[in-house]
């Protein structure tokens, strides 16, 4: 992508109405645009990062046997009345058409997927079944003030699993813990994201959150350093020790919830009469689990964790572009040729070919945008027959040959 053609431009100052680092930096860098509190447009660079996260999640869900579907956001009131949540869910957006018919804007999809699954599940031979989607959700969030971390409209992956017995459900639940660890590792926050015990509510003794530790977090967790698990603040009074080893010396940390998983058992199956016939022809209820990740929330958490005073520092697997090529030479021929060569071998390159910006402005923009690798073409490097390479996460600048440069990116 030639930066001279890029839809957006960087801004010198952060929006005055944004207080979180993720909102400020993403806006300044032209990754997102705020339409209103809790509602954002993903601009080209932000959308590319979001799609990288989406692809990581999709790969792990498919590896775990998930089949992808897409369900409607507009949902009939009747389904929510069946579960009793039409009146009890206080962050549910409700809309009414001219005929007086009422609908919900979906904050979650249990009320839709269970009646859907009922059309196709009748026998033990139909189980287990794993369905997921990546789709917009809506929640009446009155405290939408943390950028992408707390939205009113947001993109979410939700997978629903259907099982014939508790043993099968528990086995898959553990499998999804591993899938989530893989996702957060690939997204660059694995080392500081902890599985956190939370109340299971009416479903089970525990549910589990995945919490990324950062001083910018809105949540409080209590971490067992030896087991690398945590307890969230809401259940601290009833669970004052590590649920794994019993350690009472837990460390208080601030964190961002980036995912959660629930054992639903038969709560929604019972409501809609979702059952199956076992090997003996006996009717039995289907057990369920659900597993969610907010994609925008994860993107915002990555920015909160990976930034410095100059801008964002993207992990390679979620960066919009792997390389930021900057031309500050009098001629653009060498830079143009390198851009073509890198593109030809499949390297995603943002090429700063802007002729109306000084070297200082280009370097400042590069630091703000935060691509993992910066390659500079200057009259000095051309004369030396070398290319200047610098990782965004490091201070060291290297001069390397064309072959070294191409080989380095081929390995990536």
N, C-alpha and C positions, 0 to 999 in steps of 0.2 A: 504494500500500500504506500503510495507516494503521499507524504504528509501535506504537500501543497494542495492535494485534492481532498483531504480529510474534511468531513462535514463540520467537525467541531474545532474550536480553538481553545488554548489554555487561558486561564484567567490568573491575574496577578494576586488577587485577594479572594479569600473564601467568602461565601455568602454569609451575611450577618445574622441570618436567622437559623444557621446550623451550628450546633454546639459539639457534635461528635466528630472525631477525627475522620471516620470513614466518610461521613457526609461531606465534610469540608474538602477533603482531598479528591474524592471522586468527582465533585462538582468543579473544582478548580482545574482538574485534568481533562474535563470534558467526557467523563465516563457516564455520568448520569445527569439528569435534569429534574428538578423538583417541580411537580405540577401543583401539589398541595401537601399538607402534612401527611406523611405516611404513604404517599403515592409518587412514584418516580418513573421517568422514561429512561430506558437503557439506550444510550447513544452507541455509535459503532464500536468504540473501544470497550466500553462496559459490556455490551452485548456479546462481544467475542469472549471476554473473560467468563461471563455467565454461561455461555455455551460450552466452554471447556469444563466447567464444574458439572454441567448437565451431562456431558459425555462420560465423565468419570463415574458419576452416579449410575447412569444407565448401564454401563459396562458391568458394574458390580451387581446390580439388580438382575441383569440377565444371567450372569454367572451363578447367581443364587436361584435360578430357575424361574425368575419373574417374567411374565408376559405383559407387554405394555399395551395399555388402552388409553382412551381419553374420554372422560365423563363430562357432562354438562355442568356449568357453574350455576345456571338457573335451575332451581330445584323446587318441586311442589311441596306446599305446606303439609299435605296429607302424610308424606313420608316422615316428616319431622314430628307430626302429631303422634304417629305410631310409637316412636321411641320416647315421647314425652319431652323432647328437647326444644320444641317450638316455644314453650313458655319458660324453660329453665336456663337456656343458654343466653346469657346476657350480652354477649358480643355478636349476636346473630343479626346480620342485615336483613330486613324484611321489606319486600316491595309489593305493591298492589297495582294491578292493571285496571283499565277503565271499566271492566266488567265487575270489579270487586274481588277477583280471584287473587289469592295471596301466594307469594313465592319467597324462597330464601336464596340469597347469594351465598353459595357454598363456602363455609369456613373449613369443612372437612367432608368426607364422602361416605361414611358408614351408611347413611340413610339411602344412598343411591346404589352402592355396590352390593349390598346384601340382597335387595330384590333382584338385582341383575344376576347375581350368582345363583339365586334360587331357580332361575330359568334353565340352568345348565347342570346343576348338581342334584342328583337323585340317588346315586349309588356310592358305596365305598370305593368303587372303581374310579370315580370322578375325583377322588381326593388322594394326596393333597393338591391344592391349587394355589398359585401365587400370582396376583394381578397387581400391577402398579401403573401409576400415571405421573406425569410432570405437568402441572397445570396451575392456573391462577386460583388463589383463594382470597376470601374477603372476610375481614373481622373488624368489628366496630371498636377499634383501638383508640381510646381517648388520650393515651399518653404517647402519641406518635411523635417522638422528639429525638430519636437516636439514629437517624438516617435509615439505612437498610436493616437495622437490627430490630426495628419495631414498626411494622407497616400495616396499613389498612387493606391494601391490595398487594399480594406477594406471590411469588412462584414457589411451589412446593412439590416435592416428590413424596407421594404416599403409596406404600405397598400394603396390601391386605392379604393375609394368608388364611387358608381354610383347611381344617384338619379333622380327622375322624376321632382322635383321642388326645389326651393331655400330653402323653409321652411324645407324640409326633410334633405337637405344637411346641413343646419345650426344646426339642432338638432343633427345630427351625429357628426358634428365638435365639438360641446360642449361635447358630450359623449367621444370623443377621448381625449380631454383635461383631463378629469377625469382619463381615462385609463393611460395616460402618467404620471400623478401625482402618480398613484399607482405603476407604474414601477419604478420611481425614488425613491419612498419611500422604496420599497422592496430592491432596490439596495444600499441603505444606504446613498443617497444624497438628499433625499426629502426635508429636512429642509433648504437646501441652494440652491435649484434649483427653479428658478423663471420663470413664463411665461412672455415672453418678446415680446413686440410689435415691429414688423419690417415692412418694406414696403411690400405691396402685389404685387408690380410691375404691370404687365399688367393684373394680375388676379383679385385683389380686393384691397380695401384700406389698409388692414393689412394682413400680415401673422403672424405667431407666432413661436417664438423660445423658447426652454427650455434651460436656461442658469444656469450653476452651478457656484456659486461664489467661486473663489480661486485666490490667488495672482499669481498663475502660469498661469492663463488664458491669451489667446491671444486677447480676445474680451473685449470691454468696454461697460458696460450697465449703465443705470441711473435708480436707484431703488426707488420706492415709498414704504417707510417702512410701511405705514398704510394699503395699498391695497395689498402689497406683489406682485406687478407686476412691470415690468421694460420696458424701452424703449431702443432700441439698438443705438449705436453711429451713424450709417448711417442715421437714420431718426431724430436725435436729433434737427437739425435746424428747421424742419417743425413740430415737435411734442415736444415742450419744457416743457410740463406738463404731469402729469399722465393721460392717456387716460380714466381711470375709474373715478377718483374723481377731476381731474383738479389741483391737488397739483403741485406747481412749485418747491418745495424744494426737489429735487431728489438727491440721494446719488450716487456718481460715484463709481463703483466697477469693478474689473477685473473678467472675467468669461470664462468658456468653454461652447460652444454650444454642448449640448448632444442630441438634438432632434429638429424637426421642423414640422410644419403642414401648409398646403396651401389649400386655397379654389380655385380650378382651374376653377370653373364654366364650361363653354363650350369651353374653348380654344382648347383642344385636341379632344373633340367630334366633333367640327366643322371641324377640319382639316381632320379627317378620316370619317366624315359622320355618326357618331354614334348617332342614334336616336331611338325613340320608338313610338308606337301608343298608344295614351291615350284612356280613356274610350269611347270616341266618334269616335275613329278611326283616329284622327288627328295626323299627324307626328310631334313630338316634339324632341328637342335636349336633350341628357342626360347630366346632370350636374355631376361634379366630384370633389372629394377632394383627396389629397394625404398626407401621414403622415409617416415621416422617423425617424429612430433612427440608429446611427452608433454604432454597438456593441463594436468594438475595442475602439472607441473614449470614450464610456461610461466606459469601463474597465480602460482606461488610466486616465479618470477623477476621478474615485474612488481611484486610487493610489495617484493621486495628492492631494486629500482631506484627505485620511486616511493613513497617514504614520508618522513616527517620525525619529529621527536620526539613530535608529537601523534598521529600515526596514519598511515593509508594515504592516498595521493593518486592516485585511479584515473584512468587515461586514459579519455576519453569513450566510446570504442567498446567497452570491456570493462567499464565500470562497471555494477554491478547496477542502479542508477537514475541517470538523468541529473541529476536535481535532488533536493535535500533541502530540503523545505519545513518551516520551523520556526515554530510559533505560540507567541508569548510574550505575546499580548494577553489582556486580561480576557475578551473574547468570542472565540468561534471562528468566527463567521459569515463574516468576510472571508477567513480562511484556508481554511475549508471551500469557499467559492465559488471561490477560486483553484485549489484542488486539483481541483475538478470541471472547471474551464475547461482547465487544463493536461492533464488526463487525456483530455478530449474531443478535443483536437488531437493526441493520440498521444504526449504527453510522459510518459516513465516517471518517476513521482514517489514518493519515500518521504516520507510526511507525518508529522512528529512532532507528533501531537495529544495526547501524554500530559499528563494534568492533574496528575500527582503528581511531576513533575520541575521543578526550578528552571531559569531561563534558563541559568545557568552549566553545569548538568549536561547540558542539551540541546546547548549549543555544544561541550562537550567530547566528547560522543558523536558529534556531527556530524564533528568533526575526526578522530576515531578511525575512523569508517566510511569517510570519504574520498570521498563523492560529488563529482563535478566542480563542481557549482554549488549554493550555499546561498542559499535565499530565506527572509528573515525577515519575519514579520508581527508588529508590536508596536503598542501604543497610539500610540506616537510616529509610526510610519509611516502608520497609519490616519488620524491627524489631518492629516498632510501630504498625504494622498492619493497616497502613493508606496509602492514596495516596495524593501526592502533586498536587494541582490544582491552576492554575493561568490564568486569562483572559489576552489576549494580550493587551487589552486596559486599564488594571489596573495594579497597582504596588503590590497590596496585594496578598500574597501567603497563601493558606489555606491547612490544612491537614484534609482530610475527609475519612469516611469509604467507603468500597466497595459498600455497598448498597446506600449510599448517592451519590456516583459518578454515579452509574448506573441509579438511579432515576433522577438525574440532566440531564443526556443525553437523557433519555426516554422522558422527558418533551419537549426537543428541537426537 
